[in-house]
Amino acid sequence: MMKISEIKERKIIHRPTPDFDLYGKRIYHTYEYYQAYNPGFKGNETQRLFAKWLDMAVFTLLFHFLFNKVLIVSLILSVPCVIICGAITEFYFGTTLGKKIFSIKVIDDEGKYPGFIKSVRRNVLCLANFSPVFSEYAEKAFAGGRRRGTRMNFSMHLNNKICKTYIVKESKISEIRSLLQVDDPEKNRRLPDVSGQ
């Protein structure tokens, strides 16, 4: 059986040349290449961060109101609860309460929900994910110029890299699993839409 890390996507790009045909249309060179299939989605770091905060908020409120703990103590106690509960729910359902709200699932390299030990490991490693990553950006300003600045994001990939797991949208799981069922690797190549040359 194939693994997600073995799936390749066929990409075709059309590069313009300085030449034109008899009808005055630009001539394009076509280049074909294969790249690793990415089952994830853009901007998943923000959704994962909010999902983790939602999971922590549930346990924090539970400790605060049910067990009458001080808010900071409730927050600290929520961390191991989120790790353990997250490992159990990811093992059985591929998701947690916070991830379910964002329609996110966790799968391993074979397209299945991660095993319990792997899920515990990735949930413990998520604590290291909260290291900030700084990047520069430029955007249009009102006066017609460009405004530059520094943006802070949280890197949310370390635990998935180490554990070989993927964060995917629920709607994409059937596509991923159908790609994994194909025996012929050539059938696993997906040809993207190349309209609008």
N, C-alpha and C positions, 0 to 999 in steps of 0.2 A: 504494500500500500504506500502511496506517495505521502510526503509530508508537505506542509505549507511552505517551508523553507526551500523546497525543491521545485516549486512551481515557477515557471517563467512566463512573462507576458511578452508577446510580440508587439513591438512598436514600429510604426512607420512615420518618418518625418519627411516633409517636402521642403527642400531648401531652394530659394529662388536663385537663378543664375542671371548674369547680365544680358543674356540672349533672349530674342523673341522669335516666335514662329512666323509663318507667312501671313497669318491673320492678325498679327500684332499682339498676341497673347504671350505673356512671359513663360519661359521654359523653366520647369522645376526639375531638380535632381531628387530622386527618391532614395532614401536610406532606410534600411531595415536593421533592427537590432533587438536583442532580448534583454529584459531586465527582470530582477526578482519581483515576484508578485507581492504587493502590499495589501493585506486584508484590512488594515486599519483605516482610519478616517481622519481628515484634517481637523485640527482643533480639539483632539480628544483629551489633551492635557487639562484644559479648563473644565470640561465636563467631569473628568475623573476627580479633579480636585474638589469640585462642588459635591460630587457623590460621596467622597470620603468625609467631607464636612457634615453632610446630612446624616451619614451613619454615626458619626461621633455625637452629633446633636441629640439623636434619639437616646443613646446611652447616657449622655450627660444629663439630660432632663429626667431620665429614669432614676439615676442615682440621686439627683438633687431633690426631686419631689417625692419619690417613693421611699428612699432611705435617709432623707433629710441631711444629705452631705453638703458641705460648703461647695459653691460653684467650681472653684479651682480644683478641689479634690475630686469632684464629679468628672471634670474634664480629664484629669490624669487617669482616673479609673476607667474612663471610656476607651482609652487607647488599647489596653490588652483585650478588652471585650470586643472591640471592632476587629482586631486581628484574629481572634479565635472564631467569632461569629462569621466574619468574612470568609475565613478558610472553609468553614462548614457549608455555608450557603453557596460558595463558588464550586465546591466539590459536588454538591447535589444538583444545583440549579444553574451554575455558571454565572451567577450574578449576586449582588447584595441589594438591600433596599434602595440605597442611593443610586446604584448603577441601574436598577430596574426603572427608576423614574426617568433616566436618560436613555432607556432602551439599549443599554450596553451589556455585553456578555464577555466573559473571559474564556478563551479556548487555548488548548496546547497545540503543539506542532502537528498533531494528527487530526485536529479539528474537533476534539472531544473536550469536555470540561476537564480542568486540571485535576490530577490526583490530590488526595488530602495533604500529603507531605509537601508536594510542590506548591499547593495553595497556601499552606502555612508559611513556607519559605518566602513566597512572593509577597504575602501580607506583612511579614516581618521586615522584608527589604523595602517596603513602601515608605518606611520611616526615613530612609536615606533619600527618597525621591523629593523630599521637600527642600532640597538645596536650590537656591535661586540661580537662574541663568540669565545673564544680562546680554541684550542685543541692541544694536543701533538701528534706528529706523528713520526714514525721511517721508514726509507727507506734504501735500500741497497746503500752503498757507493762504489766508484771505487776500493778502496783497499780491498774489501771483507768484511769489517765491516758494521756496521749499523750507519747511521747518524740520530740523533734525533734533533727535533726542535719543534717550536710552530707555529701553523697555525691559521690565523684569518679568520673567516667566518662571514657572517651576518645571524642572525636568522630571517627567513622569515615565521614563523609559528604562531605568536601571533594573528594576525588578523583573520586567518582561524580558530584557536581554539575557539576564542570568538564568532565568527559569524557562526560557524559550516558550513564552506564552504571548498571546495577542489579544488586544482589546478591539472588539468589533461591534458593529451595530447588529441588533437581533435580526434585522431584515436581510443581512448579508450572509448569515450562517448557512442557509440552504445552497447558495451559490458556491461558497467555499467547500462545503461537503460534496457537492456534485463535481467540483474540480478534482477533489481528492480521490473520487471513485473511478476516474478515468484511468485505464491501464496504459494506454498509449500516451507518452509524454507530449507528442506533437499535438494531440487533441487538447492538451492543457494550455496551449498557447491561446491567449485571448487577443483578438484583433480589435483595437480601439477604433472609434469613429474618426475618420480622417477627412470628413467633409469640410468644405471651406478652405480649399487650397490657397 
